[in-house]
Amino acid sequence: MFCFAFSRFPLSGKYNLSWWHWLVLLIVGMAWGWWRGRWRRARLRRRRAQGLGEYNEHGHSPLRNERAYPENTPGAFYVACNECISCRAPESVAPDLIGWYEDPSGTGRESHCYFKKQPETEGEIDRAIKAVSANCCGSYRYAGSDSRIKRGLRKAGCDFAIEKF
């Protein structure tokens, strides 16, 4: 009798659903979000067990939120496509890691920076983090899982660069 009485008073005029319909929709939505996250984590575990890690055979992460510029070398650090504004500041910080593609037409419309080498040593990792922090438009990203690098990026104030899976 209690549920019947409350089902007569809709909480929304547009969909005309009672409170228990909304409760069911909320529970189903929460279950879907939990299941999707569980599926993605399981897929990543399977890829790591196969020896593929977080990257496919071409070096591109299937978990990246942004499309990487094609000239980037395969790896965790990358520059998002068509977001570079040609300031060339990161290149001056880490010239051994950051490359520059010059538009052959001479207009500069297609000029873009990219990671020509992924950092391997401690010094290179530090320079890559400095290059990400020197980046003025937020086009540099880190899609890896190394907690030490993530900590360094957060310490440098570059939370935007860390990809969230």
C-alpha positions as CSV (number, residue, x, y, z in Angstrom):
1,M,0.0,0.0,0.0
2,F,2.9,2.4,0.8
3,C,4.6,1.9,-2.6
4,F,1.3,2.2,-4.4
5,A,0.5,5.5,-2.7
6,F,3.9,7.1,-3.6
7,S,3.8,5.7,-7.2
8,R,0.8,8.0,-7.9
9,F,3.0,11.2,-7.3
10,P,5.5,11.5,-10.1
11,L,8.8,13.4,-9.4
12,S,9.2,14.7,-12.9
13,G,6.7,16.1,-15.3
14,K,8.6,15.2,-18.4
15,Y,9.1,11.5,-17.9
16,N,6.4,11.0,-15.4
17,L,8.3,8.3,-13.4
18,S,7.8,7.6,-9.8
19,W,10.5,7.6,-7.1
20,W,11.1,3.9,-7.3
21,H,11.6,4.0,-11.1
22,W,14.3,6.7,-10.6
23,L,15.9,4.5,-7.9
24,V,16.0,1.5,-10.3
25,L,17.6,3.7,-13.0
26,L,20.2,5.0,-10.5
27,I,21.1,1.5,-9.5
28,V,21.4,0.2,-13.1
29,G,23.5,3.3,-14.0
30,M,25.9,2.7,-11.1
31,A,26.2,-1.0,-11.9
32,W,26.9,-0.2,-15.6
33,G,29.7,2.3,-14.5
34,W,31.2,-0.3,-12.2
35,W,31.1,-3.1,-14.8
36,R,32.6,-0.8,-17.5
37,G,35.5,0.1,-15.3
38,R,36.0,-3.5,-14.3
39,W,36.1,-4.5,-18.0
40,R,38.7,-1.9,-18.9
41,R,40.9,-2.9,-16.0
42,A,40.6,-6.6,-17.0
43,R,41.5,-5.7,-20.6
44,L,44.6,-3.9,-19.5
45,R,45.6,-6.8,-17.3
46,R,45.2,-9.2,-20.3
47,R,47.3,-6.9,-22.5
48,R,50.1,-6.8,-19.9
49,A,50.0,-10.6,-19.6
50,Q,50.4,-10.9,-23.4
51,G,53.4,-8.7,-23.2
52,L,51.8,-5.8,-25.0
53,G,51.6,-3.6,-22.0
54,E,49.7,-0.3,-22.5
55,Y,50.6,0.0,-26.1
56,N,49.7,-1.9,-29.3
57,E,52.3,-3.1,-31.8
58,H,52.4,0.4,-33.4
59,G,53.2,2.0,-30.1
60,H,49.9,3.8,-29.7
61,S,48.0,3.5,-26.5
62,P,44.4,2.2,-26.9
63,L,43.6,4.1,-23.7
64,R,44.7,7.6,-24.8
65,N,42.0,10.3,-24.6
66,E,43.6,12.4,-27.3
67,R,44.8,11.6,-30.8
68,A,48.6,11.8,-30.9
69,Y,50.5,13.7,-33.6
70,P,51.8,11.0,-36.1
71,E,55.5,12.0,-35.8
72,N,55.6,11.1,-32.1
73,T,57.8,8.1,-31.3
74,P,55.9,5.2,-29.6
75,G,55.7,5.6,-25.9
76,A,54.1,7.2,-22.9
77,F,54.9,10.8,-23.7
78,Y,53.2,12.4,-26.7
79,V,52.0,15.7,-28.2
80,A,48.3,15.8,-29.0
81,C,47.5,16.4,-32.7
82,N,46.7,19.9,-33.9
83,E,47.1,21.5,-30.4
84,C,50.6,22.9,-30.8
85,I,50.7,26.7,-31.2
86,S,54.3,26.8,-32.4
87,C,55.8,28.4,-29.3
88,R,58.8,26.1,-29.4
89,A,59.4,26.5,-25.7
90,P,59.5,22.8,-24.9
91,E,62.0,22.2,-27.7
92,S,64.4,24.7,-26.1
93,V,64.1,22.9,-22.7
94,A,64.7,19.3,-24.1
95,P,66.1,19.5,-27.6
96,D,67.2,15.9,-27.5
97,L,63.7,14.7,-26.8
98,I,61.4,17.2,-28.6
99,G,61.5,17.6,-32.4
100,W,60.0,20.1,-34.8
101,Y,58.2,19.4,-38.0
102,E,58.4,22.4,-40.3
103,D,55.6,22.8,-42.8
104,P,57.2,22.4,-46.3
105,S,54.8,24.9,-47.9
106,G,56.4,27.7,-45.9
107,T,53.1,28.9,-44.5
108,G,53.6,27.3,-41.1
109,R,50.1,26.1,-40.9
110,E,51.1,22.4,-40.5
111,S,54.2,23.0,-38.3
112,H,54.1,21.0,-35.2
113,C,56.3,19.8,-32.3
114,Y,56.5,16.1,-31.3
115,F,58.5,13.7,-29.1
116,K,61.3,12.4,-31.3
117,K,62.7,10.2,-28.5
118,Q,61.1,8.8,-25.4
119,P,62.9,9.5,-22.2
120,E,64.9,6.6,-20.7
121,T,67.4,7.9,-18.2
122,E,66.6,10.0,-15.1
123,G,68.0,13.1,-16.7
124,E,65.9,12.6,-19.8
125,I,62.8,12.0,-17.6
126,D,63.4,15.2,-15.7
127,R,63.9,17.1,-19.0
128,A,60.6,15.6,-20.4
129,I,58.8,16.8,-17.3
130,K,60.3,20.3,-17.6
131,A,59.3,20.3,-21.3
132,V,55.7,19.4,-20.3
133,S,55.7,22.2,-17.8
134,A,57.2,24.7,-20.3
135,N,54.4,23.9,-22.8
136,C,52.1,26.9,-22.9
137,C,49.0,25.4,-24.5
138,G,48.6,22.0,-22.7
139,S,49.2,19.8,-25.7
140,Y,51.8,17.5,-24.1
141,R,50.5,14.4,-22.5
142,Y,51.7,11.4,-20.4
143,A,49.8,8.1,-20.9
144,G,52.0,5.8,-18.9
145,S,51.6,4.2,-15.6
146,D,54.9,5.0,-13.9
147,S,53.9,6.6,-10.5
148,R,57.3,8.3,-10.2
149,I,56.7,10.3,-13.4
150,K,53.1,11.0,-12.4
151,R,54.4,12.4,-9.1
152,G,56.9,14.5,-10.9
153,L,54.3,15.9,-13.2
154,R,52.0,16.7,-10.3
155,K,54.8,18.4,-8.4
156,A,55.5,20.5,-11.5
157,G,51.9,21.5,-11.6
158,C,51.1,19.5,-14.8
159,D,48.0,17.5,-13.7
160,F,46.4,18.2,-17.0
161,A,49.1,16.2,-18.8
162,I,48.4,12.9,-17.0
163,E,45.9,10.7,-18.9
164,K,43.2,9.3,-16.7
165,F,42.1,5.9,-17.8
